[in-house]
Amino acid sequence: MRVLIVHGQAGLAGIWASHLKRGGARVDCVSAQEDAVRHLSEHPVDVVLLSLTLAEGSALAIADYASYRRPDTQVIFVNNSQFFSDGSIFNHVSNARAMMPEDTPPEDLTAMVEHYATH
């Protein structure tokens, strides 16, 4: 299972990465759109764990690029605001599989990633 975490807070991304690695995943972490697009252009990824609120770039642009460049890649969004809390993200992003609150326990995020990595 190959996972790309895109989040601006390195500490939180590191916690998530540690949980995923314990489950056998290969995990890379980046913090900005440019780095995420570069990674997706060079490496296959099963799941992108993607913060909706990035300081540098657009999460929607990353999801769109993943859909184009890596059509089998699934996207799980994490969010720390009410933006898209109505579920409309699924109308805008074809490869979106879940929207999770950023404070979801890491073991629950890991379970979601594992589930969608196999589908």
Disulfide bonds with the S-S distance in Angstrom:
none
